[in-house]
Amino acid sequence: MFTLLSFLTIWGYRKEYCESDKAYRTRLQLYTLLATATYGGITELLQIYLFHGRCGSIYDFCADVIGCILGILIFKLIFRKKMIKISSEIK
């Protein structure tokens, strides 16, 4: 679920991602990771403190973060060819 969440979050910025410099792309990836991982952390905390019969787990949170990282990596793999094409057009 978090793979899809992070992929779709960064997908919304695909045009800016492709047309920007490396520093902006790195920040965009970091912000996406932070936002989606924070969401995962909040859901785990809500399970601990709000919902009865549910328990939050640090292992679930780690799985959420791994899913977030996978979503960003999948996005980078998809747009790698496009980035190579754009960089060759600049030269």
N, C-alpha and C positions, 0 to 999 in steps of 0.2 A: 504494500500500500504506500509506504513512504518512498519507494523507488519511483512510483508513478507521480506522487506529489512533488518531489524535487524535480523530476524531469519536466513536468508541465509548468512548474514555476519558472524554471530557466528558459523553457520553450517560449514563454511569453515575451522574453527579451532577445529572441534569436536575431533580429535585425541589428539591434545595437551590439550584440555579441560579435557578429560577423564584421561589422564596420568599424570596430573600435580597436584600440591598442591593447597590448598584452596586459598591462596593469589594470585596465578596466575589466577585461575578461576575468582576471584573477579575483578582483573584488566582487564581481557579479557571482562567481562560483562560491566565494566565501559567504556572501550575504544569503545566497540560496541555502547553503548548508546550515547556516546559523538559524535562519527562519524556520526551516523544516524540522531541524533537530529540536529547536525550542518548542515547536508544536508537539513533537513527540514527548518531550519532557513534561509539558503541561498535561497531556493526556494521561501519563503515568501518575502524576500527582493527583489528578482528579480521581483516578481509580482508587488511590489510597484514601483520600480524605472525603470524598463526596459520595461515591457509589458503594452501597452495602453489598457484600457478596463478591466484590471484585478486589483484586489486589494488584497493585503496581509492582513492577520488578525492575531492577537495574539491568537485568538481562534483556528484558523487553525493550528498554530504552536503548541499549547497545545495538540490538537488532534494528531498531528504528533508524539509528544513526548510520549503520551499515547500509540500509536501504536508501537513505538520502545520498550517500556517497555513490552508490551504484547508479542512481538516477542521473547524477551529474556526469559520471563517467560514460554512461550510454549516450547522453547528449553530446559529449565531446567526441565520441567515436562517430556519431552520425554527421556532425558538422566538420569533422576533420578534412574531408575531401573538399568541402566548400571553402574552408579556410585556405587550403593549398591553392585552390583556383583563384581566390581573391588575391593572395600574395603574389602569384605569378602574373596577374594582370597589372599589378602596381609596378613591377620591374620593367 
